[in-house]
Amino acid sequence: MSNIFKNTVKSFTSDITGEEKEYRVNNAVWIYMEELFDYTQSKFDEQLQTDGNTAMVKFATAVMKANGLDVTFEEVAENTTPYQAIKFYNDFFDIAFNPPVEDLKEKAKKTKAEVQKDKA
């Protein structure tokens, strides 16, 4: 298969497995969520409300699978704490939905220029 994508997705670092590793933040996680747990994004959101820890462990499992690790839900559940699952989940979404710093700097620069223009 040829790779038409020349961009690089963002990643985050976690030591959830006991070793520090980088995890790519991409949409493949949702394929694994559906394949492994029959979770759509909306079903995952519902599960977070009723059984958040289990949902986050499933999410961590799917992220690991999407990053090429051979792991099971049971392994992740047995070898992590609730804190680790929450941190892993938060780290993923911090990258997934926060704009890059460069974008924020550019937006701030444009806003500053507009304010200075209005003062003139």
N, C-alpha and C positions, 0 to 999 in steps of 0.2 A: 504494500500500500504506500502510495506516495504521500508525503506530508506537505499539504498546501499551506499550512499555517506557519507564518514566520514570526508571529508574536510570541511572547513568553507570558504565561499566566503567573500571577503573584503566588507566593508561598509563605508559610509560617513554619517556625521551628517548634518542636515539642519533644519532650522526653517521656511521653506517656508509656512507652515500651521499656523504659529503663535506659535507653540510649537516645541521645539527641538525634533527631532526624527531621529533614525538611519534608513538608507535605504541600503539594500543589493544591491550590484552591481553584477547582474547576467544576463544571456541571456534571461530570461523570458520576459524582457522588449520588445524584438522584436516580441514575440508572441502577446503581447498586441498592439504593434504598427500596426501590420498587421490586427488583429481582429477589433480594434476600428477605425483605420484610413486608412486601406488598404495601409499601408506604408511598403515597403520593405526597407532594409538598403540603397539601392541606390536611391530609391524614396525620402527617408528622406534627404539624402545628397543633392539632387536636390532642395527640398523644403527649405533647409537651405539657399541656394543661392538666392532664389526669395522672400521668406517670412520667414525669420529666426525666428522672434519672435513667430509666430504661430506654426512653427515647434517645437520650444523649449518648448512651453506650451503643445503641444501634447506629446512630449517626457516626460515631467514632469508628465503628467497624466498617461502615460504608466508605468513609474517607480513606481508611487504610487500604481497603480493597481497590479503591479508585487510584491509589498510589502504588499498586502492584504488590502489596503485602499479602501473603497467604495466611489469613487469620479468620477465626470464627467469632461469632457473637459471644459464645460461652467463654472463649479465651480472654476476650476484652473485659467481660463482666467479672471474671474471676481474678484478674490481675490489675484492676484499676480501682481507685476510690471514687466516690461521688465528686469530690473536689477535682480530681484529674479529668473526669468526663466533662464537667462543667467548663473547666479551663480550656480543654481541647475544642469544645463546641464554640466558646466565645472567641478563641483565637482564630478559628476558621471564619466566623462571620465578621469579625473585625476587619479582616482582609477582604472578604467577599463584597461587603457593602459600603466600605469607606473609600472615598476617592483617594487616589495617590496624592502624596504631599505636593508633588509638582503641580497638580491640578489646582490644589488649594492656594498655592503661592501665586499662580497665574491669575486666579480669580481675585485674590487680594490686591494684586498689582493693578488690575483693571478697575477695581472699585476705587482704589486710591487715586488713580488718574481721573476718574469721573468726578470724584469729590473735589479735587484740585481744579478741574475745569469749571465746576459749578461755582467755586469761590472767586474765580477770575472775572 
